[in-house]
Amino acid sequence: MKLPEAEIKLFYKLYHPLLLYAARKTGQVKNVALAGEIKQIPLKKLNEVRAALYGQSGLFDDFTAENPLKFSAAELETVRLWKNFIKDKFYVVRYQRDHAVFLAGDSPAKAYGVRCLYSSFAEMFGSDLPILLETVLLPFQGKIIYDGLAAPFNIHFGGGVRQGIEESFKKARAAHGVIMSFDAPVEGQADVALLKFYLRTQASREEYAAQIHELIQRDRHLMALYHQEMGKITAASYKKHLKESGVKNAWFGILEGIIIASGATKAQVEKLVQDIVPVDKRDLVYFFQFKARS
């Protein structure tokens, strides 16, 4: 999940002078002549410089306007885009092959695929996930990175909290996917995946009843999907009763949780549905076949 060596060098080539610039402009650090010397500043003071930089977003524009080290236009554009940083507390919930997944605790929650620099996140923070840490995410070369400093919290999460974090991650992934770049807008992947996420269990259907209602009321396709998904759930219950009743092979149509038509073939049931169901509700009917086992 590490960046290529050339990209890591480019990041620090740009980031250290930016920190030095912020330190001088805000009076946080004196007697630092070279950008490389920024690494010699005590961590506490360095964090104060970072806080000043991220607390005054105009410093990014000032730096690119002055261009004290004569960076190229492409390099200045990279720095300019850092104005879109995200400074937050994140749960690290997954280690993937080429990124770690950071879950931001904002509302709605979003999951970001973050690349590390010289050391992997597992090397720095261990493999017992989730981990809560505070850091800054930056856009870089079409990817998302952290700015090289991350402060983990020494917190052990109990089973209930872990389950809640996992639930938030799954919801975020269903709504937006794992966001791998600041370049593309965050859009619902979305509503179809999110609706299926809400419908997956009885508990989640109850918990997200308001959100389900909002989704299906604003989109006719989602309304149809809702009835099809709920039809599958209802059919499973009906099949148990049909088996107990001794019913043999047959087709059925369900609308709003009720069997409204049945027949020996699907064609027969579809014909009945056309005869008895209003046109605007026919796409809501879920058809299923019941086969009795010998």
Secondary structure, DSSP 4 states (H G I P E B T S, - for coil): -BPPHHHHHHHHHHHHHHHHHHHHHHTS--S--SGGGGGGS-HHHHHHHHHHHHH-THHHHHHHHH-TT---HHHHHHHHHGGG-EEEEEEEEEE-SS-EEEEE-SSS-EEEEEBBSSS-HHHHH-SSS-EEEEEEEEEETTEEEEEEEEEE---PPPHHHHHHHHHHHHHHHHHH-EE--SSS----S-HHHHHHHHHSSHHHHHHTHHHHHHHHHH-HHHHHHHHHHHHHHHHHHHHHHHHHHT--SEEEEEETTEEEEEESSHHHHHHHHHHHS-GGGGGGPEEEEE----
